[in-house]
Amino acid sequence: MLCKSLISRRYLIVLDDIWDVEAWEDLGICFPEGDDRSRVMITT
């Protein structure tokens, strides 16, 4: 559902407390590539 929602849209997503590389990789596949107007911010 997330993947479909992000196609052709601008977004700012803030992720907190992502320490596991596998967790980021699982989430990363949902973000469309090539859209320079959108951002994903990871905080620690």
TIRO-2110 file (N, C-alpha, C; in Angstrom, 1 decimal):
// TIRO-2110
0.8, -1.2, 0.0, N, 1, A
0.0, 0.0, 0.0, CA, 1, A
0.9, 1.3, 0.0, C, 1, A
1.9, 1.2, 0.8, N, 2, A
2.8, 2.4, 0.8, CA, 2, A
3.4, 2.7, -0.6, C, 2, A
3.9, 1.6, -1.2, N, 3, A
4.5, 1.8, -2.5, CA, 3, A
3.6, 2.5, -3.5, C, 3, A
2.3, 2.0, -3.6, N, 4, A
1.4, 2.6, -4.5, CA, 4, A
1.1, 4.1, -4.2, C, 4, A
1.1, 4.4, -2.9, N, 5, A
0.7, 5.8, -2.4, CA, 5, A
1.8, 6.8, -2.8, C, 5, A
3.1, 6.3, -3.0, N, 6, A
4.2, 7.2, -3.2, CA, 6, A
4.4, 7.5, -4.7, C, 6, A
3.9, 6.7, -5.6, N, 7, A
4.1, 6.9, -7.0, CA, 7, A
3.6, 8.2, -7.5, C, 7, A
4.4, 9.0, -8.1, N, 8, A
4.0, 10.3, -8.7, CA, 8, A
3.5, 11.3, -7.7, C, 8, A
4.0, 11.2, -6.5, N, 9, A
3.7, 12.2, -5.4, CA, 9, A
5.0, 12.7, -4.8, C, 9, A
4.9, 13.9, -4.2, N, 10, A
6.0, 14.4, -3.4, CA, 10, A
5.7, 13.9, -1.9, C, 10, A
6.8, 13.6, -1.2, N, 11, A
6.7, 13.1, 0.1, CA, 11, A
7.9, 13.5, 1.0, C, 11, A
7.7, 13.6, 2.3, N, 12, A
8.7, 13.7, 3.3, CA, 12, A
8.4, 12.7, 4.3, C, 12, A
9.3, 11.7, 4.5, N, 13, A
9.1, 10.7, 5.4, CA, 13, A
10.2, 10.7, 6.4, C, 13, A
9.8, 10.8, 7.7, N, 14, A
10.8, 10.8, 8.8, CA, 14, A
10.7, 9.4, 9.5, C, 14, A
11.8, 8.8, 9.6, N, 15, A
11.9, 7.5, 10.2, CA, 15, A
12.8, 7.6, 11.5, C, 15, A
12.4, 7.1, 12.6, N, 16, A
13.1, 7.2, 13.8, CA, 16, A
13.5, 5.9, 14.4, C, 16, A
14.6, 5.8, 14.9, N, 17, A
15.1, 4.5, 15.6, CA, 17, A
15.2, 3.3, 14.7, C, 17, A
15.7, 3.6, 13.5, N, 18, A
16.0, 2.5, 12.6, CA, 18, A
17.5, 2.1, 12.7, C, 18, A
17.8, 1.1, 13.4, N, 19, A
19.2, 0.7, 13.7, CA, 19, A
19.6, -0.5, 12.9, C, 19, A
18.6, -1.3, 12.4, N, 20, A
18.9, -2.5, 11.7, CA, 20, A
18.9, -2.3, 10.2, C, 20, A
20.0, -2.7, 9.6, N, 21, A
20.2, -2.5, 8.1, CA, 21, A
19.1, -3.3, 7.4, C, 21, A
18.8, -4.4, 7.8, N, 22, A
17.7, -5.2, 7.1, CA, 22, A
16.4, -4.5, 7.2, C, 22, A
16.1, -3.8, 8.3, N, 23, A
14.8, -3.1, 8.4, CA, 23, A
14.8, -1.9, 7.4, C, 23, A
15.9, -1.2, 7.2, N, 24, A
16.0, -0.1, 6.3, CA, 24, A
15.8, -0.7, 4.8, C, 24, A
16.5, -1.8, 4.5, N, 25, A
16.4, -2.4, 3.2, CA, 25, A
15.0, -2.8, 2.9, C, 25, A
14.3, -3.3, 3.9, N, 26, A
12.9, -3.7, 3.7, CA, 26, A
12.0, -2.5, 3.3, C, 26, A
12.3, -1.4, 4.0, N, 27, A
11.5, -0.1, 3.8, CA, 27, A
11.9, 0.5, 2.5, C, 27, A
13.2, 0.5, 2.2, N, 28, A
13.8, 1.2, 1.1, CA, 28, A
13.2, 0.8, -0.3, C, 28, A
12.8, -0.4, -0.4, N, 29, A
12.3, -0.9, -1.7, CA, 29, A
10.9, -0.2, -2.1, C, 29, A
10.3, 0.5, -1.1, N, 30, A
9.0, 1.1, -1.4, CA, 30, A
9.2, 2.6, -1.9, C, 30, A
10.4, 3.1, -1.8, N, 31, A
10.5, 4.5, -2.2, CA, 31, A
11.0, 4.6, -3.7, C, 31, A
10.1, 5.3, -4.5, N, 32, A
10.5, 5.4, -5.9, CA, 32, A
11.8, 6.1, -6.1, C, 32, A
12.6, 5.7, -7.1, N, 33, A
13.9, 6.3, -7.4, CA, 33, A
13.7, 7.4, -8.4, C, 33, A
14.5, 8.4, -8.4, N, 34, A
14.5, 9.4, -9.5, CA, 34, A
13.7, 10.6, -9.2, C, 34, A
13.0, 10.7, -8.1, N, 35, A
12.2, 11.8, -7.7, CA, 35, A
12.9, 12.7, -6.8, C, 35, A
13.5, 13.8, -7.3, N, 36, A
14.4, 14.7, -6.5, CA, 36, A
13.6, 15.7, -5.6, C, 36, A
12.3, 15.6, -5.7, N, 37, A
11.5, 16.5, -4.8, CA, 37, A
11.1, 15.9, -3.5, C, 37, A
11.3, 14.6, -3.4, N, 38, A
10.9, 13.9, -2.2, CA, 38, A
12.1, 13.6, -1.3, C, 38, A
11.9, 13.4, 0.0, N, 39, A
13.0, 13.1, 0.9, CA, 39, A
12.6, 12.1, 1.9, C, 39, A
13.6, 11.3, 2.3, N, 40, A
13.4, 10.4, 3.5, CA, 40, A
14.5, 10.8, 4.5, C, 40, A
14.1, 11.1, 5.7, N, 41, A
15.0, 11.5, 6.7, CA, 41, A
15.0, 10.4, 7.8, C, 41, A
16.2, 10.0, 8.2, N, 42, A
16.4, 9.0, 9.3, CA, 42, A
17.0, 9.7, 10.5, C, 42, A
16.4, 9.6, 11.6, N, 43, A
16.9, 10.2, 12.8, CA, 43, A
17.4, 9.0, 13.8, C, 43, A
18.3, 9.4, 14.7, N, 44, A
18.8, 8.4, 15.6, CA, 44, A
18.6, 8.9, 17.1, C, 44, A
END
